[in-house]
Amino acid sequence: MRVLPRHWRVLALLVAAALVLVTLDLRGGGASALRSAAAAAAGPAERALAAVSAPVGTVADAGAWRRRAEEAERRAARLAAELWAERAAHDRDAGRRRLQAAHPSLTLVPAQVVATGGDSVTIDAGTGDGVRPGLAVVTADGLVGRVAEAGPDVATVLLATAPPAAAGVRLAGSRAIGTVEGRRDGRLGLRLFDADARLSPGQRVETLGSSGSRPYPPGLPVGTVERVEPARDQLTRTALVRPAVTFGTLDVVGVITDAG
C-alpha cells in the first residue's frame, strides 16, 4: 500500500478543517462572503486532492503538483484566518448590542480592550471619541473601573479591583451604604457604615452614585457579597465581595459619558 507524501496529507487535513469551519459558520448565519472565500480556497485544493488518487505515472511534473499543493495550503490558511476574523467581528458587534441593552439610560462610548497590565487595561477609544479621565467604564455585567489617562485614540482604565481604587456603594434593596476598595486577590473589600446592617453572602452591591453622577452613576452592579468578616469595631461591618465583572476576559466595554 502506497503512503501519501507528507504535503498531500497536510493538504487533506487543511482542506477538511477549512470545510468544517465554513460549515459551522454558515450554520450560525454566516455571510455570502464566507461562502465565496470557501469556494476560492477549497476549489484548487479539491482538484489537487483528486490528482492524488490518479496513478503516479500520470503525474508528469512532480514539482508543479507540489507548487499547486502549497498554494492550496496557503488558500486554506487564508480562509481559516478570514473566518476567525469574521467571527471576532460578529462577537464584538453582539457585545456592543448587549452592552447598550444592559444600560439603556446611559450614553456610552463603546471600546475594545487592546492590552492588559495588571491593575489596568488599555482601550481603543480616547479623547477624540469623548473619553477623558475620571469617567466610569462598564460592561454589560457591571462596573469595570474608571478612566485614569486618555490620549487621542487610546485610554487607560484603572480596574475596580486595583488597590488604589475605591467607590461609594450600597446594598441593593437596602439603605445600608459604604465603600468598596480593590484588593490584590481580585476581590473587593466592603465596609458598611452601619454596624447593625443586615449583611450576608449573596447580597448584591451596587454603586451609590457620585455627585453629578461622575464618575459613578447610581445603580451600577459592583458585585456580590461572598464572605462576611467578623466584626472589628462597633461602627462598621466588613465583607469580601466577588466582582460582577470577570476581569480576565474583558473585551467590549463602554465609557459612560452621560448618565442620562
C-alpha positions as CSV (number, residue, x, y, z in Angstrom):
1,M,0.0,0.0,0.0
2,R,1.5,3.4,-1.1
3,V,1.7,6.0,1.7
4,L,0.8,9.6,0.6
5,P,3.7,12.1,0.7
6,R,3.6,14.4,3.7
7,H,2.5,17.5,1.8
8,W,-0.6,15.7,0.4
9,R,-1.5,14.5,3.9
10,V,-1.2,18.1,5.2
11,L,-3.2,19.4,2.3
12,A,-6.0,16.9,3.0
13,L,-6.1,17.9,6.7
14,L,-6.2,21.6,5.9
15,V,-8.9,21.3,3.4
16,A,-11.0,19.2,5.7
17,A,-10.5,21.8,8.6
18,A,-11.4,24.7,6.3
19,L,-14.6,22.9,5.1
20,V,-15.6,22.2,8.7
21,L,-15.1,25.9,9.6
22,V,-17.2,27.0,6.7
23,T,-20.0,24.6,7.6
24,L,-20.1,25.8,11.2
25,D,-20.1,29.5,10.2
26,L,-22.8,29.0,7.6
27,R,-25.0,27.1,10.1
28,G,-24.5,30.0,12.5
29,G,-25.8,32.6,10.0
30,G,-22.6,33.3,8.0
31,A,-22.5,35.7,5.1
32,S,-22.1,35.1,1.4
33,A,-18.5,36.4,1.7
34,L,-17.7,33.3,3.7
35,R,-19.2,31.1,1.0
36,S,-17.2,32.8,-1.7
37,A,-14.0,32.5,0.4
38,A,-14.6,28.8,0.9
39,A,-15.1,28.2,-2.8
40,A,-11.9,30.1,-3.6
41,A,-9.9,28.1,-1.2
42,A,-11.4,24.7,-1.5
43,G,-11.7,24.5,-5.3
44,P,-8.0,24.3,-6.1
45,A,-7.5,22.1,-3.1
46,E,-10.1,19.6,-4.2
47,R,-8.6,19.4,-7.7
48,A,-5.2,18.8,-6.2
49,L,-6.6,16.0,-4.0
50,A,-8.3,14.4,-7.0
51,A,-4.9,14.1,-8.6
52,V,-3.6,12.2,-5.7
53,S,-5.9,9.3,-6.4
54,A,-4.6,9.0,-10.0
55,P,-1.8,6.6,-10.9
56,V,1.6,8.1,-10.0
57,G,2.7,7.6,-13.6
58,T,0.2,10.2,-14.8
59,V,1.9,13.0,-12.9
60,A,4.4,14.4,-15.4
61,D,5.8,17.2,-13.3
62,A,6.0,16.4,-9.5
63,G,7.3,20.0,-8.9
64,A,4.3,21.6,-10.5
65,W,1.9,19.4,-8.4
66,R,3.9,20.3,-5.2
67,R,3.5,24.0,-6.0
68,R,-0.2,23.5,-6.5
69,A,-0.5,21.7,-3.2
70,E,1.4,24.5,-1.4
71,E,-0.8,27.2,-3.0
72,A,-3.9,25.2,-1.8
73,E,-2.4,25.1,1.7
74,R,-2.0,28.9,1.6
75,R,-5.5,29.4,0.4
76,A,-6.9,27.2,3.1
77,A,-4.9,29.1,5.8
78,R,-6.1,32.4,4.5
79,L,-9.7,31.1,4.6
80,A,-9.3,30.0,8.2
81,A,-7.9,33.4,9.1
82,E,-10.8,35.2,7.4
83,L,-13.3,33.0,9.1
84,W,-11.8,33.7,12.6
85,A,-11.7,37.5,11.8
86,E,-15.4,37.5,10.8
87,R,-16.4,35.6,13.9
88,A,-14.4,38.0,16.1
89,A,-16.2,41.0,14.4
90,H,-19.5,39.3,14.9
91,D,-18.8,38.7,18.6
92,R,-17.8,42.3,19.1
93,D,-21.0,43.6,17.5
94,A,-23.0,41.3,19.7
95,G,-21.1,42.5,22.7
96,R,-21.9,46.1,21.9
97,R,-25.6,45.4,21.5
98,R,-25.6,43.6,24.8
99,L,-23.7,46.5,26.5
100,Q,-26.3,49.1,25.4
101,A,-29.2,46.8,26.2
102,A,-27.9,46.4,29.8
103,H,-27.6,50.2,30.3
104,P,-30.3,51.8,28.2
105,S,-30.3,55.1,30.2
106,L,-26.6,55.7,29.8
107,T,-24.7,57.4,26.9
108,L,-21.8,55.1,26.2
109,V,-18.7,55.2,24.1
110,P,-18.1,51.5,23.1
111,A,-14.5,50.4,23.1
112,Q,-12.5,47.2,22.9
113,V,-9.7,46.2,25.4
114,V,-6.5,46.0,23.4
115,A,-4.0,45.5,26.2
116,T,-3.8,44.5,29.8
117,G,-1.4,45.5,32.5
118,G,-2.0,44.2,36.0
119,D,-4.3,46.8,37.6
120,S,-5.3,48.5,34.4
121,V,-6.3,47.9,30.8
122,T,-5.9,49.9,27.6
123,I,-9.0,50.5,25.4
124,D,-9.1,51.7,21.7
125,A,-11.0,54.9,22.4
126,G,-9.6,58.3,23.5
127,T,-10.3,62.0,23.7
128,G,-11.2,62.0,20.0
129,D,-14.2,59.9,21.0
130,G,-15.2,61.9,24.0
131,V,-13.3,59.8,26.6
132,R,-11.5,61.7,29.3
133,P,-10.0,60.9,32.8
134,G,-12.5,60.3,35.6
135,L,-15.3,58.7,33.5
136,A,-16.7,55.3,34.6
137,V,-16.3,52.2,32.5
138,V,-18.7,49.3,32.4
139,T,-19.5,46.0,30.7
140,A,-23.0,44.5,30.3
141,D,-22.4,42.8,33.7
142,G,-21.4,45.8,35.7
143,L,-18.6,48.2,36.9
144,V,-15.1,47.8,35.4
145,G,-13.4,50.9,36.8
146,R,-12.7,54.4,35.7
147,V,-10.5,56.1,33.1
148,A,-7.2,57.1,34.6
149,E,-5.5,58.6,31.5
150,A,-6.7,59.4,28.0
151,G,-4.8,60.1,24.7
152,P,-6.3,61.0,21.3
153,D,-7.0,57.4,20.3
154,V,-6.5,55.2,23.4
155,A,-7.1,55.4,27.2
156,T,-6.0,53.6,30.3
157,V,-8.7,52.2,32.6
158,L,-7.9,51.6,36.3
159,L,-9.8,48.5,37.3
160,A,-12.1,48.5,40.3
161,T,-10.0,45.7,41.8
162,A,-6.8,47.8,41.9
163,P,-5.8,48.5,45.5
164,P,-5.9,52.3,45.0
165,A,-9.5,52.2,43.6
166,A,-12.5,52.9,45.8
167,A,-16.2,53.7,45.2
168,G,-19.2,54.5,47.3
169,V,-21.7,51.7,47.3
170,R,-25.0,50.5,48.8
171,L,-26.5,47.1,49.4
172,A,-29.1,46.6,46.7
173,G,-32.6,47.0,48.0
174,S,-31.5,48.5,51.4
175,R,-30.5,51.8,52.8
176,A,-27.1,50.5,54.0
177,I,-24.2,52.4,52.4
178,G,-20.4,52.1,52.5
179,T,-17.4,51.8,50.3
180,V,-15.5,49.1,48.4
181,E,-11.8,49.1,47.8
182,G,-9.7,47.0,45.5
183,R,-7.6,44.1,46.8
184,R,-4.6,42.2,45.4
185,D,-6.6,38.9,45.4
186,G,-9.0,40.2,42.8
187,R,-11.9,40.8,45.2
188,L,-13.3,43.9,46.7
189,G,-13.3,44.9,50.3
190,L,-16.7,46.1,51.5
191,R,-17.1,48.4,54.6
192,L,-20.6,49.4,55.6
193,F,-21.1,52.4,57.9
194,D,-23.9,50.8,59.9
195,A,-22.7,48.1,62.3
196,D,-26.3,46.9,62.7
197,A,-26.9,46.5,58.9
198,R,-28.0,43.0,57.8
199,L,-25.1,41.6,55.8
200,S,-25.0,38.0,54.4
201,P,-23.5,36.1,51.4
202,G,-25.4,36.5,48.2
203,Q,-26.4,40.2,48.7
204,R,-25.8,42.4,45.7
205,V,-23.7,45.5,45.9
206,E,-24.2,48.5,43.5
207,T,-22.8,52.0,43.1
208,L,-24.2,54.6,45.4
209,G,-23.7,57.4,42.9
210,S,-21.3,60.3,42.8
211,S,-22.1,64.0,42.8
212,G,-23.4,64.7,39.3
213,S,-23.0,61.0,38.6
214,R,-19.3,61.5,38.0
215,P,-17.5,59.2,37.9
216,Y,-20.1,56.7,39.0
217,P,-23.8,56.9,38.4
218,P,-26.0,55.1,40.9
219,G,-27.2,51.6,40.5
220,L,-24.3,50.0,38.6
221,P,-23.7,46.4,39.6
222,V,-20.5,46.1,41.6
223,G,-20.5,42.5,42.8
224,T,-22.0,40.0,45.3
225,V,-21.1,39.5,49.0
226,E,-19.0,36.4,49.2
227,R,-18.0,36.3,52.8
228,V,-18.9,38.4,55.8
229,E,-15.9,39.1,58.1
230,P,-16.0,39.1,61.9
231,A,-16.9,42.5,63.4
232,R,-13.8,44.5,64.1
233,D,-15.4,47.6,65.7
234,Q,-18.8,48.9,66.8
235,L,-19.2,51.3,64.0
236,T,-18.8,49.3,60.7
237,R,-19.3,45.9,59.1
238,T,-17.0,44.4,56.6
239,A,-17.1,41.7,53.9
240,L,-15.5,40.3,50.8
241,V,-17.2,41.0,47.5
242,R,-16.9,39.0,44.3
243,P,-16.9,41.5,41.4
244,A,-19.8,41.4,38.9
245,V,-17.3,41.6,36.1
246,T,-14.8,38.8,35.1
247,F,-11.7,40.9,34.5
248,G,-9.7,38.2,33.0
249,T,-12.0,38.0,29.9
250,L,-12.7,41.7,29.3
251,D,-13.3,42.6,25.6
252,V,-16.1,45.1,24.8
253,V,-16.6,47.9,27.4
254,G,-18.4,51.1,27.5
255,V,-17.2,54.5,28.8
256,I,-20.1,56.4,30.4
257,T,-20.1,60.0,29.0
258,D,-23.6,60.8,30.2
259,A,-25.7,59.2,33.0
260,G,-29.0,60.4,31.5
